[in-house]
Amino acid sequence: MPIVTVQQGPRDVELKRDLVARITDAFVDALNVPAESVQVWIQEVPTDSWAIGGVLTADRPKK
């Protein structure tokens, strides 16, 4: 059974639904496994708990 872990900042539940569906489809296509065997774990990291280039993502300008 494939297990996929995604680490990301907080996202809307609709975006996460779409993401897990696409990841599942990719594993079904690539590995020829049933969708029911694919597990996707999303670990959301608060923006004040990670940095890019020495700047917390919470302090970076929004795009």
mmCIF file as gemmi writes it, N, C-alpha and C atoms, coordinates in Angstrom:
data_model
loop_
_atom_site.group_PDB
_atom_site.id
_atom_site.type_symbol
_atom_site.label_atom_id
_atom_site.label_alt_id
_atom_site.label_comp_id
_atom_site.label_asym_id
_atom_site.label_entity_id
_atom_site.label_seq_id
_atom_site.pdbx_PDB_ins_code
_atom_site.Cartn_x
_atom_site.Cartn_y
_atom_site.Cartn_z
_atom_site.occupancy
_atom_site.B_iso_or_equiv
_atom_site.pdbx_formal_charge
_atom_site.auth_seq_id
_atom_site.auth_asym_id
_atom_site.pdbx_PDB_model_num
ATOM 1 N N . MET Axp A 1 ? 0.845 -1.166 0 1 0 ? 1 A 1
ATOM 2 C CA . MET Axp A 1 ? 0 0 0 1 0 ? 1 A 1
ATOM 3 C C . MET Axp A 1 ? 0.898 1.24 0 1 0 ? 1 A 1
ATOM 4 N N . PRO Axp A 2 ? 0.776 2.109 -0.991 1 0 ? 2 A 1
ATOM 5 C CA . PRO Axp A 2 ? 1.556 3.347 -1.006 1 0 ? 2 A 1
ATOM 6 C C . PRO Axp A 2 ? 1.055 4.324 0.05 1 0 ? 2 A 1
ATOM 7 N N . ILE Axp A 3 ? 2.011 4.956 0.719 1 0 ? 3 A 1
ATOM 8 C CA . ILE Axp A 3 ? 1.703 6.024 1.664 1 0 ? 3 A 1
ATOM 9 C C . ILE Axp A 3 ? 2.481 7.253 1.22 1 0 ? 3 A 1
ATOM 10 N N . VAL Axp A 4 ? 1.779 8.334 0.99 1 0 ? 4 A 1
ATOM 11 C CA . VAL Axp A 4 ? 2.384 9.583 0.54 1 0 ? 4 A 1
ATOM 12 C C . VAL Axp A 4 ? 2.223 10.607 1.653 1 0 ? 4 A 1
ATOM 13 N N . THR Axp A 5 ? 3.318 11.275 2.005 1 0 ? 5 A 1
ATOM 14 C CA . THR Axp A 5 ? 3.264 12.324 3.007 1 0 ? 5 A 1
ATOM 15 C C . THR Axp A 5 ? 3.522 13.663 2.338 1 0 ? 5 A 1
ATOM 16 N N . VAL Axp A 6 ? 2.631 14.612 2.557 1 0 ? 6 A 1
ATOM 17 C CA . VAL Axp A 6 ? 2.755 15.959 2.018 1 0 ? 6 A 1
ATOM 18 C C . VAL Axp A 6 ? 2.961 16.906 3.183 1 0 ? 6 A 1
ATOM 19 N N . GLN Axp A 7 ? 4.046 17.654 3.154 1 0 ? 7 A 1
ATOM 20 C CA . GLN Axp A 7 ? 4.268 18.695 4.159 1 0 ? 7 A 1
ATOM 21 C C . GLN Axp A 7 ? 4.054 20.033 3.471 1 0 ? 7 A 1
ATOM 22 N N . GLN Axp A 8 ? 3.196 20.844 4.054 1 0 ? 8 A 1
ATOM 23 C CA . GLN Axp A 8 ? 2.861 22.127 3.432 1 0 ? 8 A 1
ATOM 24 C C . GLN Axp A 8 ? 2.328 23.073 4.485 1 0 ? 8 A 1
ATOM 25 N N . GLY Axp A 9 ? 2.17 24.312 4.064 1 0 ? 9 A 1
ATOM 26 C CA . GLY Axp A 9 ? 1.514 25.295 4.908 1 0 ? 9 A 1
ATOM 27 C C . GLY Axp A 9 ? 0.013 25.06 4.888 1 0 ? 9 A 1
ATOM 28 N N . PRO Axp A 10 ? -0.693 25.727 5.757 1 0 ? 10 A 1
ATOM 29 C CA . PRO Axp A 10 ? -2.151 25.561 5.829 1 0 ? 10 A 1
ATOM 30 C C . PRO Axp A 10 ? -2.829 25.876 4.49 1 0 ? 10 A 1
ATOM 31 N N . ARG Axp A 11 ? -3.765 25.028 4.117 1 0 ? 11 A 1
ATOM 32 C CA . ARG Axp A 11 ? -4.524 25.208 2.881 1 0 ? 11 A 1
ATOM 33 C C . ARG Axp A 11 ? -6.004 24.97 3.166 1 0 ? 11 A 1
ATOM 34 N N . ASP Axp A 12 ? -6.838 25.499 2.298 1 0 ? 12 A 1
ATOM 35 C CA . ASP Axp A 12 ? -8.278 25.312 2.349 1 0 ? 12 A 1
ATOM 36 C C . ASP Axp A 12 ? -8.614 23.833 2.116 1 0 ? 12 A 1
ATOM 37 N N . VAL Axp A 13 ? -9.651 23.344 2.758 1 0 ? 13 A 1
ATOM 38 C CA . VAL Axp A 13 ? -10.028 21.935 2.651 1 0 ? 13 A 1
ATOM 39 C C . VAL Axp A 13 ? -10.344 21.539 1.208 1 0 ? 13 A 1
ATOM 40 N N . GLU Axp A 14 ? -10.914 22.432 0.423 1 0 ? 14 A 1
ATOM 41 C CA . GLU Axp A 14 ? -11.209 22.104 -0.974 1 0 ? 14 A 1
ATOM 42 C C . GLU Axp A 14 ? -9.923 21.852 -1.761 1 0 ? 14 A 1
ATOM 43 N N . LEU Axp A 15 ? -8.896 22.649 -1.513 1 0 ? 15 A 1
ATOM 44 C CA . LEU Axp A 15 ? -7.609 22.433 -2.181 1 0 ? 15 A 1
ATOM 45 C C . LEU Axp A 15 ? -7.008 21.095 -1.772 1 0 ? 15 A 1
ATOM 46 N N . LYS Axp A 16 ? -7.147 20.745 -0.503 1 0 ? 16 A 1
ATOM 47 C CA . LYS Axp A 16 ? -6.616 19.471 -0.029 1 0 ? 16 A 1
ATOM 48 C C . LYS Axp A 16 ? -7.381 18.301 -0.647 1 0 ? 16 A 1
ATOM 49 N N . ARG Axp A 17 ? -8.676 18.429 -0.797 1 0 ? 17 A 1
ATOM 50 C CA . ARG Axp A 17 ? -9.464 17.367 -1.45 1 0 ? 17 A 1
ATOM 51 C C . ARG Axp A 17 ? -8.964 17.138 -2.873 1 0 ? 17 A 1
ATOM 52 N N . ASP Axp A 18 ? -8.766 18.223 -3.593 1 0 ? 18 A 1
ATOM 53 C CA . ASP Axp A 18 ? -8.279 18.124 -4.966 1 0 ? 18 A 1
ATOM 54 C C . ASP Axp A 18 ? -6.874 17.512 -4.998 1 0 ? 18 A 1
ATOM 55 N N . LEU Axp A 19 ? -6.007 17.941 -4.1 1 0 ? 19 A 1
ATOM 56 C CA . LEU Axp A 19 ? -4.647 17.424 -4.043 1 0 ? 19 A 1
ATOM 57 C C . LEU Axp A 19 ? -4.628 15.921 -3.8 1 0 ? 19 A 1
ATOM 58 N N . VAL Axp A 20 ? -5.369 15.44 -2.802 1 0 ? 20 A 1
ATOM 59 C CA . VAL Axp A 20 ? -5.334 14.01 -2.509 1 0 ? 20 A 1
ATOM 60 C C . VAL Axp A 20 ? -5.943 13.184 -3.642 1 0 ? 20 A 1
ATOM 61 N N . ALA Axp A 21 ? -6.939 13.721 -4.319 1 0 ? 21 A 1
ATOM 62 C CA . ALA Axp A 21 ? -7.513 13.014 -5.472 1 0 ? 21 A 1
ATOM 63 C C . ALA Axp A 21 ? -6.484 12.889 -6.587 1 0 ? 21 A 1
ATOM 64 N N . ARG Axp A 22 ? -5.75 13.965 -6.854 1 0 ? 22 A 1
ATOM 65 C CA . ARG Axp A 22 ? -4.749 13.936 -7.925 1 0 ? 22 A 1
ATOM 66 C C . ARG Axp A 22 ? -3.575 13.029 -7.578 1 0 ? 22 A 1
ATOM 67 N N . ILE Axp A 23 ? -3.135 13.081 -6.32 1 0 ? 23 A 1
ATOM 68 C CA . ILE Axp A 23 ? -2.042 12.203 -5.899 1 0 ? 23 A 1
ATOM 69 C C . ILE Axp A 23 ? -2.479 10.746 -6.011 1 0 ? 23 A 1
ATOM 70 N N . THR Axp A 24 ? -3.68 10.452 -5.551 1 0 ? 24 A 1
ATOM 71 C CA . THR Axp A 24 ? -4.193 9.085 -5.633 1 0 ? 24 A 1
ATOM 72 C C . THR Axp A 24 ? -4.244 8.622 -7.084 1 0 ? 24 A 1
ATOM 73 N N . ASP Axp A 25 ? -4.781 9.454 -7.975 1 0 ? 25 A 1
ATOM 74 C CA . ASP Axp A 25 ? -4.847 9.109 -9.398 1 0 ? 25 A 1
ATOM 75 C C . ASP Axp A 25 ? -3.464 8.838 -9.974 1 0 ? 25 A 1
ATOM 76 N N . ALA Axp A 26 ? -2.479 9.632 -9.573 1 0 ? 26 A 1
ATOM 77 C CA . ALA Axp A 26 ? -1.117 9.445 -10.084 1 0 ? 26 A 1
ATOM 78 C C . ALA Axp A 26 ? -0.553 8.088 -9.664 1 0 ? 26 A 1
ATOM 79 N N . PHE Axp A 27 ? -0.795 7.689 -8.428 1 0 ? 27 A 1
ATOM 80 C CA . PHE Axp A 27 ? -0.304 6.387 -7.966 1 0 ? 27 A 1
ATOM 81 C C . PHE Axp A 27 ? -1.061 5.243 -8.626 1 0 ? 27 A 1
ATOM 82 N N . VAL Axp A 28 ? -2.351 5.41 -8.815 1 0 ? 28 A 1
ATOM 83 C CA . VAL Axp A 28 ? -3.144 4.393 -9.511 1 0 ? 28 A 1
ATOM 84 C C . VAL Axp A 28 ? -2.595 4.205 -10.923 1 0 ? 28 A 1
ATOM 85 N N . ASP Axp A 29 ? -2.339 5.3 -11.62 1 0 ? 29 A 1
ATOM 86 C CA . ASP Axp A 29 ? -1.826 5.231 -12.995 1 0 ? 29 A 1
ATOM 87 C C . ASP Axp A 29 ? -0.404 4.683 -13.059 1 0 ? 29 A 1
ATOM 88 N N . ALA Axp A 30 ? 0.467 5.156 -12.174 1 0 ? 30 A 1
ATOM 89 C CA . ALA Axp A 30 ? 1.881 4.788 -12.237 1 0 ? 30 A 1
ATOM 90 C C . ALA Axp A 30 ? 2.157 3.382 -11.717 1 0 ? 30 A 1
ATOM 91 N N . LEU Axp A 31 ? 1.457 2.976 -10.67 1 0 ? 31 A 1
ATOM 92 C CA . LEU Axp A 31 ? 1.754 1.694 -10.025 1 0 ? 31 A 1
ATOM 93 C C . LEU Axp A 31 ? 0.698 0.623 -10.264 1 0 ? 31 A 1
ATOM 94 N N . ASN Axp A 32 ? -0.389 1.011 -10.924 1 0 ? 32 A 1
ATOM 95 C CA . ASN Axp A 32 ? -1.482 0.071 -11.207 1 0 ? 32 A 1
ATOM 96 C C . ASN Axp A 32 ? -1.994 -0.583 -9.918 1 0 ? 32 A 1
ATOM 97 N N . VAL Axp A 33 ? -2.234 0.262 -8.911 1 0 ? 33 A 1
ATOM 98 C CA . VAL Axp A 33 ? -2.781 -0.212 -7.634 1 0 ? 33 A 1
ATOM 99 C C . VAL Axp A 33 ? -4.189 0.338 -7.484 1 0 ? 33 A 1
ATOM 100 N N . PRO Axp A 34 ? -5.021 -0.301 -6.678 1 0 ? 34 A 1
ATOM 101 C CA . PRO Axp A 34 ? -6.365 0.249 -6.455 1 0 ? 34 A 1
ATOM 102 C C . PRO Axp A 34 ? -6.303 1.531 -5.631 1 0 ? 34 A 1
ATOM 103 N N . ALA Axp A 35 ? -7.192 2.451 -5.943 1 0 ? 35 A 1
ATOM 104 C CA . ALA Axp A 35 ? -7.23 3.736 -5.235 1 0 ? 35 A 1
ATOM 105 C C . ALA Axp A 35 ? -7.382 3.536 -3.733 1 0 ? 35 A 1
ATOM 106 N N . GLU Axp A 36 ? -8.106 2.512 -3.346 1 0 ? 36 A 1
ATOM 107 C CA . GLU Axp A 36 ? -8.347 2.252 -1.923 1 0 ? 36 A 1
ATOM 108 C C . GLU Axp A 36 ? -7.066 1.909 -1.162 1 0 ? 36 A 1
ATOM 109 N N . SER Axp A 37 ? -5.998 1.557 -1.882 1 0 ? 37 A 1
ATOM 110 C CA . SER Axp A 37 ? -4.746 1.192 -1.209 1 0 ? 37 A 1
ATOM 111 C C . SER Axp A 37 ? -3.82 2.392 -0.999 1 0 ? 37 A 1
ATOM 112 N N . VAL Axp A 38 ? -4.15 3.52 -1.606 1 0 ? 38 A 1
ATOM 113 C CA . VAL Axp A 38 ? -3.293 4.707 -1.527 1 0 ? 38 A 1
ATOM 114 C C . VAL Axp A 38 ? -3.704 5.548 -0.324 1 0 ? 38 A 1
ATOM 115 N N . GLN Axp A 39 ? -2.733 5.83 0.544 1 0 ? 39 A 1
ATOM 116 C CA . GLN Axp A 39 ? -2.973 6.706 1.683 1 0 ? 39 A 1
ATOM 117 C C . GLN Axp A 39 ? -2.185 7.997 1.484 1 0 ? 39 A 1
ATOM 118 N N . VAL Axp A 40 ? -2.825 9.12 1.737 1 0 ? 40 A 1
ATOM 119 C CA . VAL Axp A 40 ? -2.162 10.421 1.645 1 0 ? 40 A 1
ATOM 120 C C . VAL Axp A 40 ? -2.29 11.092 3.006 1 0 ? 40 A 1
ATOM 121 N N . TRP Axp A 41 ? -1.144 11.423 3.576 1 0 ? 41 A 1
ATOM 122 C CA . TRP Axp A 41 ? -1.112 12.105 4.867 1 0 ? 41 A 1
ATOM 123 C C . TRP Axp A 41 ? -0.66 13.529 4.636 1 0 ? 41 A 1
ATOM 124 N N . ILE Axp A 42 ? -1.438 14.486 5.092 1 0 ? 42 A 1
ATOM 125 C CA . ILE Axp A 42 ? -1.07 15.893 4.953 1 0 ? 42 A 1
ATOM 126 C C . ILE Axp A 42 ? -0.645 16.411 6.315 1 0 ? 42 A 1
ATOM 127 N N . GLN Axp A 43 ? 0.574 16.896 6.374 1 0 ? 43 A 1
ATOM 128 C CA . GLN Axp A 43 ? 1.093 17.504 7.593 1 0 ? 43 A 1
ATOM 129 C C . GLN Axp A 43 ? 1.189 19.003 7.335 1 0 ? 43 A 1
ATOM 130 N N . GLU Axp A 44 ? 0.32 19.765 7.969 1 0 ? 44 A 1
ATOM 131 C CA . GLU Axp A 44 ? 0.328 21.211 7.782 1 0 ? 44 A 1
ATOM 132 C C . GLU Axp A 44 ? 1.197 21.864 8.851 1 0 ? 44 A 1
ATOM 133 N N . VAL Axp A 45 ? 2.096 22.675 8.376 1 0 ? 45 A 1
ATOM 134 C CA . VAL Axp A 45 ? 3.033 23.368 9.256 1 0 ? 45 A 1
ATOM 135 C C . VAL Axp A 45 ? 2.617 24.834 9.312 1 0 ? 45 A 1
ATOM 136 N N . PRO Axp A 46 ? 2.397 25.382 10.501 1 0 ? 46 A 1
ATOM 137 C CA . PRO Axp A 46 ? 2.028 26.794 10.603 1 0 ? 46 A 1
ATOM 138 C C . PRO Axp A 46 ? 3.107 27.687 9.985 1 0 ? 46 A 1
ATOM 139 N N . THR Axp A 47 ? 2.684 28.798 9.441 1 0 ? 47 A 1
ATOM 140 C CA . THR Axp A 47 ? 3.624 29.688 8.754 1 0 ? 47 A 1
ATOM 141 C C . THR Axp A 47 ? 4.666 30.287 9.679 1 0 ? 47 A 1
ATOM 142 N N . ASP Axp A 48 ? 4.433 30.233 10.996 1 0 ? 48 A 1
ATOM 143 C CA . ASP Axp A 48 ? 5.448 30.732 11.923 1 0 ? 48 A 1
ATOM 144 C C . ASP Axp A 48 ? 6.394 29.617 12.387 1 0 ? 48 A 1
ATOM 145 N N . SER Axp A 49 ? 6.29 28.454 11.733 1 0 ? 49 A 1
ATOM 146 C CA . SER Axp A 49 ? 7.133 27.323 12.114 1 0 ? 49 A 1
ATOM 147 C C . SER Axp A 49 ? 8.073 26.855 11.011 1 0 ? 49 A 1
ATOM 148 N N . TRP Axp A 50 ? 8.174 27.614 9.925 1 0 ? 50 A 1
ATOM 149 C CA . TRP Axp A 50 ? 9.176 27.303 8.914 1 0 ? 50 A 1
ATOM 150 C C . TRP Axp A 50 ? 9.582 28.579 8.207 1 0 ? 50 A 1
ATOM 151 N N . ALA Axp A 51 ? 10.787 28.526 7.636 1 0 ? 51 A 1
ATOM 152 C CA . ALA Axp A 51 ? 11.354 29.727 7.003 1 0 ? 51 A 1
ATOM 153 C C . ALA Axp A 51 ? 11.916 29.386 5.635 1 0 ? 51 A 1
ATOM 154 N N . ILE Axp A 52 ? 12.001 30.405 4.799 1 0 ? 52 A 1
ATOM 155 C CA . ILE Axp A 52 ? 12.63 30.324 3.486 1 0 ? 52 A 1
ATOM 156 C C . ILE Axp A 52 ? 13.639 31.446 3.415 1 0 ? 52 A 1
ATOM 157 N N . GLY Axp A 53 ? 14.88 31.103 3.148 1 0 ? 53 A 1
ATOM 158 C CA . GLY Axp A 53 ? 15.919 32.127 3.035 1 0 ? 53 A 1
ATOM 159 C C . GLY Axp A 53 ? 16.114 32.929 4.311 1 0 ? 53 A 1
ATOM 160 N N . GLY Axp A 54 ? 15.91 32.289 5.455 1 0 ? 54 A 1
ATOM 161 C CA . GLY Axp A 54 ? 16.122 32.973 6.726 1 0 ? 54 A 1
ATOM 162 C C . GLY Axp A 54 ? 14.979 33.847 7.19 1 0 ? 54 A 1
ATOM 163 N N . VAL Axp A 55 ? 13.837 33.8 6.49 1 0 ? 55 A 1
ATOM 164 C CA . VAL Axp A 55 ? 12.68 34.614 6.86 1 0 ? 55 A 1
ATOM 165 C C . VAL Axp A 55 ? 11.487 33.677 7.088 1 0 ? 55 A 1
ATOM 166 N N . LEU Axp A 56 ? 10.846 33.81 8.247 1 0 ? 56 A 1
ATOM 167 C CA . LEU Axp A 56 ? 9.646 33.021 8.487 1 0 ? 56 A 1
ATOM 168 C C . LEU Axp A 56 ? 8.635 33.277 7.383 1 0 ? 56 A 1
ATOM 169 N N . THR Axp A 57 ? 7.958 32.222 6.968 1 0 ? 57 A 1
ATOM 170 C CA . THR Axp A 57 ? 6.956 32.415 5.923 1 0 ? 57 A 1
ATOM 171 C C . THR Axp A 57 ? 5.824 33.325 6.399 1 0 ? 57 A 1
ATOM 172 N N . ALA Axp A 58 ? 5.6 33.377 7.697 1 0 ? 58 A 1
ATOM 173 C CA . ALA Axp A 58 ? 4.581 34.279 8.25 1 0 ? 58 A 1
ATOM 174 C C . ALA Axp A 58 ? 4.977 35.745 8.018 1 0 ? 58 A 1
ATOM 175 N N . ASP Axp A 59 ? 6.265 36.017 7.873 1 0 ? 59 A 1
ATOM 176 C CA . ASP Axp A 59 ? 6.743 37.393 7.695 1 0 ? 59 A 1
ATOM 177 C C . ASP Axp A 59 ? 6.959 37.753 6.232 1 0 ? 59 A 1
ATOM 178 N N . ARG Axp A 60 ? 6.803 36.807 5.34 1 0 ? 60 A 1
ATOM 179 C CA . ARG Axp A 60 ? 7.031 37.068 3.915 1 0 ? 60 A 1
ATOM 180 C C . ARG Axp A 60 ? 5.797 37.74 3.321 1 0 ? 60 A 1
ATOM 181 N N . PRO Axp A 61 ? 6.001 38.602 2.335 1 0 ? 61 A 1
ATOM 182 C CA . PRO Axp A 61 ? 4.84 39.234 1.69 1 0 ? 61 A 1
ATOM 183 C C . PRO Axp A 61 ? 3.977 38.191 0.992 1 0 ? 61 A 1
ATOM 184 N N . LYS Axp A 62 ? 2.684 38.366 1.051 1 0 ? 62 A 1
ATOM 185 C CA . LYS Axp A 62 ? 1.741 37.467 0.371 1 0 ? 62 A 1
ATOM 186 C C . LYS Axp A 62 ? 1.816 37.692 -1.135 1 0 ? 62 A 1
ATOM 187 N N . LYS Axp A 63 ? 1.724 36.617 -1.882 1 0 ? 63 A 1
ATOM 188 C CA . LYS Axp A 63 ? 1.746 36.702 -3.359 1 0 ? 63 A 1
ATOM 189 C C . LYS Axp A 63 ? 0.357 36.654 -3.902 1 0 ? 63 A 1
